[in-house]
Amino acid sequence: NCELGHCASNAITNTQGQLTIRNCFIHDNAGQGLTLSGAVDGSLIEDNIFANNTGDDINDARTPTTLTPMSMHIRNNVFYNSSGDGYECTVTSAQTSLHQAVIENNIFSEITGSGINLSGTGGTDIQCAAHGARIRNNCFFNCGAKYSGMTILSSINESTADPQFANAGGNDFSIGTNLKALGYPSGNVGVGSSTPSYVDIGIQRQEAGGSGGVAVPTQSHGHE
């Protein structure tokens, strides 16, 4: 629940331990939005906005062993207008880089590089299934590529629809009817707004009791 903007390099760097980043606005940083390295396991990245970062929004350079598998859950985020990739994984071990990873319900929009880039080893549908990795319900709009370093034959419920952000230049990433009709949960409010933009979260998450929307805080805790 914080805002990290205009940092001189990476906004967040984590080298050890489990990490949860939730309801944050990470934007306009001169480096990566989030960098992961070391034997980090069990990270949860959800309900965030990554916007206008010079590098990757998330750069995953962890070095786990077979005892610290790569479980990573990235869900319900907006990745917008980064100069690198939305999510890049540079790990060179196919087993650990794909193990139990879940990337779902995200919007990748106006990304210069790829929405999802497995630049270390690469991967295929078969490898993802073998290691319990799931890539599903993501939207890729006007990205350099949807995927790099991997062969995805059929990502479940994938969309390339325009998210129709209300005013991305004004930090209002409320989505329009295109993705609401598909049940995307990543509708957000703009800086200074106090009313969240509720988005239909889809039948599956409604049954699970989930909720949609991210409130972007008005106070900045980044390095100016």
C-alpha positions as CSV (number, residue, x, y, z in Angstrom):
1,N,0.0,0.0,0.0
2,C,2.6,2.5,-1.1
3,E,3.8,4.6,-4.0
4,L,7.3,4.3,-5.2
5,G,8.2,6.8,-8.0
6,H,11.0,8.7,-9.6
7,C,13.8,6.6,-8.0
8,A,17.3,7.0,-9.4
9,S,17.6,3.3,-10.0
10,N,15.4,0.3,-9.0
11,A,12.3,1.0,-7.0
12,I,12.5,-2.2,-5.0
13,T,15.3,-4.8,-4.7
14,N,14.8,-8.0,-2.8
15,T,17.6,-10.5,-2.3
16,Q,16.3,-12.9,0.4
17,G,13.2,-14.2,2.0
18,Q,9.6,-14.3,0.9
19,L,8.1,-11.1,-0.5
20,T,4.6,-9.8,-0.8
21,I,3.9,-6.6,-2.8
22,R,0.2,-5.6,-2.8
23,N,-1.7,-2.4,-3.8
24,C,1.3,-0.4,-4.7
25,F,1.9,2.2,-7.5
26,I,5.4,1.7,-8.8
27,H,6.2,4.2,-11.6
28,D,8.6,6.5,-13.4
29,N,11.7,4.9,-12.0
30,A,15.1,5.0,-13.8
31,G,15.7,1.3,-13.3
32,Q,13.5,-1.7,-12.8
33,G,10.2,-1.5,-10.9
34,L,11.1,-4.6,-8.9
35,T,14.2,-6.7,-8.9
36,L,14.5,-10.1,-7.3
37,S,17.8,-11.9,-6.8
38,G,19.3,-14.6,-4.5
39,A,17.4,-17.6,-3.1
40,V,14.0,-15.9,-2.9
41,D,11.0,-18.2,-2.8
42,G,7.2,-17.9,-2.4
43,S,6.7,-14.3,-3.6
44,L,3.3,-12.8,-4.2
45,I,2.9,-9.8,-6.4
46,E,-0.8,-8.7,-6.7
47,D,-3.1,-5.7,-7.3
48,N,-0.3,-3.3,-8.3
49,I,0.3,-0.8,-11.0
50,F,3.7,-0.7,-12.7
51,A,3.9,2.3,-15.0
52,N,6.5,4.2,-17.1
53,N,9.6,2.4,-15.7
54,T,12.8,2.6,-17.6
55,G,13.8,-1.1,-17.2
56,D,11.6,-4.1,-16.7
57,D,8.6,-3.7,-14.4
58,I,9.7,-7.0,-12.7
59,N,13.1,-8.4,-13.3
60,D,13.4,-11.9,-11.8
61,A,17.1,-12.9,-11.5
62,R,16.7,-15.3,-8.5
63,T,19.2,-18.1,-8.0
64,P,17.3,-20.8,-6.2
65,T,18.4,-24.4,-5.7
66,T,16.3,-27.5,-5.9
67,L,15.6,-27.0,-2.2
68,T,14.2,-23.5,-2.8
69,P,12.0,-23.8,-5.9
70,M,10.8,-20.7,-7.8
71,S,7.1,-20.5,-6.7
72,M,5.9,-17.1,-7.8
73,H,2.4,-15.7,-8.0
74,I,1.8,-12.6,-10.1
75,R,-1.8,-11.7,-10.4
76,N,-4.2,-8.8,-10.9
77,N,-1.5,-6.3,-11.9
78,V,-1.3,-3.6,-14.5
79,F,2.0,-3.3,-16.4
80,Y,2.0,-0.1,-18.5
81,N,4.5,1.6,-20.8
82,S,7.8,0.2,-19.5
83,S,10.9,0.4,-21.6
84,G,11.9,-3.2,-20.9
85,D,9.6,-6.2,-20.3
86,G,6.6,-6.5,-18.1
87,Y,8.0,-9.6,-16.4
88,E,11.4,-11.0,-17.3
89,C,12.9,-14.2,-15.8
90,T,16.6,-14.5,-16.4
91,V,17.0,-17.8,-14.3
92,T,18.9,-20.5,-16.2
93,S,17.5,-23.6,-14.6
94,A,14.4,-24.8,-16.4
95,Q,13.2,-26.7,-13.4
96,T,13.3,-23.9,-10.9
97,S,12.4,-21.1,-13.3
98,L,9.0,-22.7,-14.0
99,H,8.3,-24.5,-10.8
100,Q,4.8,-23.7,-9.5
101,A,4.8,-20.2,-11.1
102,V,1.4,-18.6,-11.6
103,I,1.0,-15.5,-13.9
104,E,-2.7,-14.7,-14.2
105,N,-5.3,-11.9,-14.6
106,N,-2.7,-9.3,-15.5
107,I,-2.8,-6.5,-18.1
108,F,0.3,-5.8,-20.1
109,S,-0.2,-2.6,-22.1
110,E,2.2,-0.5,-24.3
111,I,5.3,-2.5,-23.2
112,T,8.3,-1.8,-25.4
113,G,9.7,-5.3,-24.9
114,S,7.6,-8.4,-24.1
115,G,4.8,-8.9,-21.7
116,I,6.4,-12.0,-20.4
117,N,10.1,-12.9,-21.2
118,L,11.8,-16.1,-20.1
119,S,15.2,-14.9,-21.2
120,G,17.2,-17.4,-19.2
121,T,16.2,-20.8,-20.3
122,G,12.9,-20.4,-22.2
123,G,10.0,-22.7,-21.8
124,T,7.2,-24.4,-23.6
125,D,3.6,-25.3,-22.7
126,I,4.8,-28.9,-21.9
127,Q,7.5,-27.6,-19.6
128,C,5.1,-25.3,-17.9
129,A,2.7,-28.1,-17.3
130,A,5.4,-30.5,-16.1
131,H,6.5,-28.0,-13.4
132,G,3.1,-26.9,-12.3
133,A,3.4,-23.4,-13.9
134,R,0.3,-21.7,-15.1
135,I,-0.1,-18.7,-17.4
136,R,-3.7,-17.7,-17.9
137,N,-6.3,-14.9,-18.2
138,N,-3.7,-12.2,-19.2
139,C,-4.2,-9.3,-21.6
140,F,-1.5,-8.2,-23.9
141,F,-2.2,-4.9,-25.7
142,N,0.3,-3.2,-28.1
143,C,3.4,-4.8,-26.6
144,G,6.6,-5.5,-28.6
145,A,5.7,-9.2,-28.1
146,K,3.4,-11.1,-25.9
147,Y,6.1,-13.7,-25.0
148,S,9.8,-14.0,-25.6
149,G,12.1,-16.9,-24.8
150,M,9.3,-19.3,-24.7
151,T,6.8,-21.2,-26.9
152,I,3.3,-20.8,-25.8
153,L,0.8,-22.6,-28.0
154,S,-2.3,-21.8,-26.0
155,S,-2.4,-19.5,-23.0
156,I,-5.8,-19.9,-21.3
157,N,-8.3,-17.1,-21.9
158,E,-5.7,-14.8,-23.3
159,S,-6.8,-11.4,-24.7
160,T,-5.3,-8.7,-26.9
161,A,-8.2,-6.2,-26.3
162,D,-7.5,-2.6,-25.6
163,P,-7.9,-2.1,-21.9
164,Q,-9.3,1.4,-22.5
165,F,-7.6,3.0,-19.5
166,A,-9.6,6.1,-18.4
167,N,-6.6,8.4,-18.3
168,A,-3.2,6.6,-18.1
169,G,-1.3,9.9,-18.5
170,G,-3.2,11.1,-15.4
171,N,-2.5,7.9,-13.5
172,D,-6.1,6.7,-13.8
173,F,-5.9,3.0,-14.9
174,S,-9.6,2.2,-14.6
175,I,-10.4,-0.2,-17.4
176,G,-13.2,0.1,-20.0
177,T,-15.9,-2.2,-21.2
178,N,-13.6,-4.4,-23.4
179,L,-12.0,-6.1,-20.4
180,K,-14.8,-5.7,-18.0
181,A,-16.8,-7.9,-20.3
182,L,-14.1,-10.5,-20.0
183,G,-14.0,-10.3,-16.2
184,Y,-10.5,-8.7,-15.7
185,P,-10.0,-7.6,-12.1
186,S,-7.3,-5.0,-12.7
187,G,-9.3,-1.8,-12.6
188,N,-7.6,0.8,-10.5
189,V,-8.2,4.3,-9.3
190,G,-6.1,7.4,-10.0
191,V,-3.9,9.3,-7.7
192,G,-6.0,11.6,-5.6
193,S,-9.2,9.6,-6.0
194,S,-10.9,8.0,-3.0
195,T,-13.4,5.8,-4.9
196,P,-12.1,2.5,-6.2
197,S,-13.2,1.4,-9.7
198,Y,-15.0,-1.9,-9.2
199,V,-14.6,-4.3,-12.0
200,D,-16.4,-7.6,-12.5
201,I,-14.0,-10.2,-11.3
202,G,-15.5,-13.1,-13.2
203,I,-17.4,-16.1,-12.1
204,Q,-14.4,-18.1,-10.8
205,R,-13.2,-15.4,-8.4
206,Q,-16.7,-14.4,-7.3
207,E,-17.3,-18.0,-6.2
208,A,-14.0,-17.8,-4.3
209,G,-15.0,-14.6,-2.6
210,G,-12.4,-12.4,-4.3
211,S,-12.6,-8.7,-4.9
212,G,-11.3,-6.4,-7.6
213,G,-9.7,-3.0,-7.8
214,V,-6.6,-1.3,-6.5
215,A,-6.5,2.0,-4.6
216,V,-3.5,4.0,-5.5
217,P,-2.3,6.0,-2.5
218,T,-1.8,9.7,-2.7
219,Q,1.4,9.9,-0.8
220,S,4.7,9.1,-2.4
221,H,7.4,7.1,-0.6
222,G,9.8,6.9,-3.4
223,H,13.1,8.7,-3.8
224,E,12.6,12.0,-5.6
